Amino acid sequence: MQTIQELYTYEILTKDQPDLIKKAAECLAKTFTGVEVAGKWVQEPIIGQALKLPYEDFYQFTKEYIEANVHQGYCAVALDKEQNVVGALVGDTNVLEIIEGDIFEGTFADMNIVMRVLEDIDERFLEDYKKRFGKDMEDEEILHLFLLGVIAEHNRHDIVQSLGDILIKKATEEGLRLVLAEATNPKSMRLLEKYQGLTKYVTVEGDFIVHKYESNENLNSIPSTVADGIYIIVKEL
């Protein structure tokens, strides 16, 4: 039997790899908007289930995100023997950005709903960050894991672990303070907790930072059995 090391190889993307950037965006867009993997339907609850955002639009969004941040060295992929991207974890070290107003139009207009939800929890995190550390967040202080997707049929959890290990090791070596992600469902939260040690962030007042789906008229169609909200999860380095 082949080992995980024999099945897949791993790379941190560079700006000089447009083909791999495209393949990484395809992998992520499929897992968010919906794809069948090993006989099971994989789909992110906000993007794919509640809002049903088009694949092509989300692919373009993802590709542009990677292209804008790949130079930081926190976009990693898993490759099979045919050099297909079967897993991707991409992030950045930018200050969490709060954008006022809608920025997406047309068939992708509902992405503004996603951005408002992210801004809600990110803004609360930034406020608590200032209370905790006595200063505003700056670039290159945290690793923000933004998108994770795996379409491999075998050893999916091992791929999640390996991709996370690569990026968190780099973040540790570069002296970053913590790793942060916005977990939209229990499955992704469990994976990042089990393999990378990320847990729900607790504010200085002792509260979780969460946006509950049931209170959002655009997302309350997501069954509570699938997910109850989007949480800030972190790991101190």
C-alpha positions as CSV (number, residue, x, y, z in Angstrom):
1,M,0.0,0.0,0.0
2,Q,1.2,3.5,-0.9
3,T,2.0,5.9,2.0
4,I,0.6,9.4,2.1
5,Q,4.1,10.7,1.1
6,E,4.0,8.5,-2.0
7,L,0.5,9.5,-3.0
8,Y,0.9,13.3,-2.7
9,T,3.6,16.0,-2.8
10,Y,3.2,19.5,-1.3
11,E,4.3,22.9,-2.5
12,I,4.0,26.5,-1.4
13,L,2.9,28.4,-4.5
14,T,4.8,31.3,-6.0
15,K,3.7,34.1,-8.3
16,D,5.5,32.4,-11.2
17,Q,3.2,29.3,-11.2
18,P,0.1,30.6,-12.9
19,D,-1.0,27.0,-13.9
20,L,-0.9,25.8,-10.3
21,I,-2.6,28.9,-9.1
22,K,-5.4,28.2,-11.5
23,K,-5.7,24.6,-10.4
24,A,-5.7,25.6,-6.8
25,A,-8.5,28.0,-7.4
26,E,-10.4,25.3,-9.3
27,C,-10.0,22.9,-6.3
28,L,-11.2,25.5,-3.8
29,A,-14.1,26.7,-5.9
30,K,-15.4,23.1,-6.4
31,T,-15.3,22.3,-2.7
32,F,-17.1,25.6,-1.7
33,T,-19.8,25.6,-4.4
34,G,-20.3,21.8,-4.4
35,V,-18.6,18.7,-5.7
36,E,-18.9,14.9,-5.3
37,V,-15.8,13.4,-3.8
38,A,-15.5,9.6,-3.3
39,G,-19.3,9.2,-3.4
40,K,-20.0,12.1,-1.0
41,W,-21.2,15.6,-1.7
42,V,-18.8,18.2,-0.4
43,Q,-20.1,21.8,-0.1
44,E,-19.6,24.8,2.1
45,P,-22.9,25.8,3.8
46,I,-22.8,29.6,3.1
47,I,-21.3,29.7,-0.4
48,G,-22.8,26.5,-1.8
49,Q,-25.9,25.7,0.2
50,A,-27.6,29.0,1.3
51,L,-26.4,31.4,-1.4
52,K,-25.7,29.0,-4.2
53,L,-23.0,31.3,-5.7
54,P,-22.0,30.4,-9.2
55,Y,-18.8,28.3,-9.6
56,E,-17.2,30.5,-12.2
57,D,-17.7,33.7,-10.1
58,F,-16.3,32.0,-7.0
59,Y,-13.4,30.5,-9.0
60,Q,-12.5,34.0,-10.3
61,F,-12.7,35.5,-6.7
62,T,-10.5,32.7,-5.4
63,K,-7.9,33.0,-8.2
64,E,-7.6,36.7,-7.7
65,Y,-7.2,36.3,-3.9
66,I,-4.3,33.8,-4.5
67,E,-2.7,36.0,-7.1
68,A,-2.9,39.0,-4.7
69,N,-1.3,37.2,-1.8
70,V,0.8,34.4,-3.1
71,H,4.0,36.4,-2.7
72,Q,3.6,36.2,1.1
73,G,4.3,32.4,0.9
74,Y,1.1,31.2,2.6
75,C,-0.7,29.4,-0.3
76,A,0.0,25.7,-0.2
77,V,-1.2,22.8,-2.4
78,A,-1.3,19.0,-2.4
79,L,-0.4,17.4,-5.8
80,D,-1.1,13.9,-7.1
81,K,1.3,12.1,-9.4
82,E,-0.3,13.7,-12.4
83,Q,0.4,17.2,-10.9
84,N,-3.3,17.8,-10.3
85,V,-4.1,20.0,-7.3
86,V,-6.2,17.7,-5.0
87,G,-6.0,20.0,-1.9
88,A,-5.3,23.7,-1.2
89,L,-5.0,25.8,1.9
90,V,-4.5,29.5,1.2
91,G,-4.0,32.5,3.6
92,D,-2.3,35.8,4.1
93,T,-0.7,37.9,6.8
94,N,-2.6,41.1,6.1
95,V,-4.5,43.0,8.8
96,L,-8.1,41.9,8.7
97,E,-9.8,44.3,6.3
98,I,-13.2,46.0,7.1
99,I,-14.7,47.2,3.8
100,E,-17.7,49.6,4.0
101,G,-20.4,49.0,1.4
102,D,-21.0,46.4,-1.3
103,I,-18.2,45.6,-3.8
104,F,-19.6,42.7,-5.8
105,E,-22.2,43.0,-8.6
106,G,-24.3,41.0,-11.0
107,T,-24.4,37.2,-10.6
108,F,-21.8,37.5,-7.7
109,A,-23.7,40.2,-5.8
110,D,-24.6,37.8,-3.0
111,M,-20.9,37.5,-2.1
112,N,-21.5,40.9,-0.4
113,I,-23.6,38.9,2.2
114,V,-20.6,36.8,2.9
115,M,-18.3,39.8,3.3
116,R,-20.7,41.5,5.7
117,V,-20.8,38.3,7.9
118,L,-17.0,38.1,7.8
119,E,-16.7,41.8,8.6
120,D,-19.0,41.4,11.6
121,I,-16.9,38.8,13.3
122,D,-13.5,40.2,12.1
123,E,-14.4,43.7,13.5
124,R,-15.2,42.2,16.8
125,F,-12.0,40.3,16.8
126,L,-10.0,43.4,16.0
127,E,-11.6,45.2,18.9
128,D,-10.8,42.4,21.2
129,Y,-7.2,42.2,19.8
130,K,-6.6,45.8,20.8
131,K,-7.9,45.2,24.3
132,R,-5.8,42.1,24.7
133,F,-2.5,43.4,23.3
134,G,-2.9,47.1,23.8
135,K,-2.5,48.0,20.2
136,D,-4.1,47.8,16.8
137,M,-3.3,44.8,14.7
138,E,-0.7,45.3,12.0
139,D,0.4,43.4,8.9
140,E,2.6,40.3,9.5
141,E,1.3,39.6,13.0
142,I,-1.2,36.8,12.3
143,L,-1.6,34.1,9.7
144,H,-5.2,34.3,8.4
145,L,-6.2,30.9,6.9
146,F,-8.8,32.0,4.4
147,L,-9.8,29.1,2.2
148,L,-9.4,25.3,2.6
149,G,-10.5,22.6,0.1
150,V,-9.7,19.0,-0.6
151,I,-11.0,17.0,-3.6
152,A,-8.7,14.0,-3.2
153,E,-10.5,10.7,-2.9
154,H,-8.0,9.2,-0.4
155,N,-6.2,10.4,2.7
156,R,-8.2,13.6,2.8
157,H,-7.5,14.3,6.5
158,D,-3.8,13.6,6.0
159,I,-3.8,16.3,3.3
160,V,-5.5,18.8,5.7
161,Q,-2.9,18.0,8.3
162,S,0.1,18.3,5.9
163,L,-1.0,21.6,4.4
164,G,-1.6,23.1,7.8
165,D,1.7,21.9,9.1
166,I,3.6,23.5,6.2
167,L,1.9,26.9,6.7
168,I,2.0,27.0,10.5
169,K,5.6,25.9,10.6
170,K,6.4,28.9,8.3
171,A,4.4,31.2,10.4
172,T,6.1,30.1,13.6
173,E,9.6,30.5,12.0
174,E,8.6,34.0,10.9
175,G,7.6,35.0,14.4
176,L,3.9,35.5,13.8
177,R,1.7,35.8,16.9
178,L,-1.2,33.5,16.1
179,V,-3.1,31.6,13.4
180,L,-6.7,32.6,12.7
181,A,-9.6,31.2,10.6
182,E,-13.3,31.8,10.2
183,A,-14.9,28.3,10.6
184,T,-18.3,28.2,8.8
185,N,-19.2,24.6,9.9
186,P,-18.4,22.0,12.6
187,K,-16.6,19.7,10.2
188,S,-13.9,22.2,9.2
189,M,-13.7,23.4,12.8
190,R,-13.1,19.8,14.0
191,L,-10.4,19.2,11.4
192,L,-8.5,22.4,12.2
193,E,-8.8,21.6,15.9
194,K,-7.7,18.0,15.6
195,Y,-4.8,18.5,13.3
196,Q,-3.7,22.0,14.0
197,G,-4.9,22.9,17.4
198,L,-7.2,25.8,16.5
199,T,-10.0,26.4,18.9
200,K,-12.8,28.8,19.3
201,Y,-11.5,32.3,20.2
202,V,-12.5,33.6,23.6
203,T,-12.7,37.3,24.1
204,V,-11.3,39.1,27.2
205,E,-14.9,39.1,28.4
206,G,-15.1,35.3,28.0
207,D,-17.3,35.1,25.0
208,F,-17.0,33.3,21.6
209,I,-17.0,35.5,18.5
210,V,-19.7,34.0,16.3
211,H,-22.3,35.1,13.7
212,K,-25.3,32.9,14.2
213,Y,-27.0,31.8,10.9
214,E,-30.5,31.7,12.5
215,S,-30.3,35.5,13.0
216,N,-29.4,36.2,9.4
217,E,-32.3,36.4,7.0
218,N,-30.0,35.3,4.1
219,L,-28.5,32.4,5.9
220,N,-31.2,31.0,8.2
221,S,-32.0,28.3,5.7
222,I,-28.8,26.5,6.8
223,P,-30.1,23.7,9.1
224,S,-28.7,23.8,12.6
225,T,-27.8,20.1,12.1
226,V,-25.3,21.3,9.4
227,A,-23.9,24.4,11.1
228,D,-25.2,27.0,13.6
229,G,-22.8,29.9,12.7
230,I,-19.4,31.1,11.7
231,Y,-16.8,31.2,14.5
232,I,-13.4,32.8,14.9
233,I,-10.9,30.0,15.7
234,V,-7.3,30.6,16.6
235,K,-4.0,29.1,17.7
236,E,-1.3,31.0,19.5
237,L,2.2,30.5,18.2
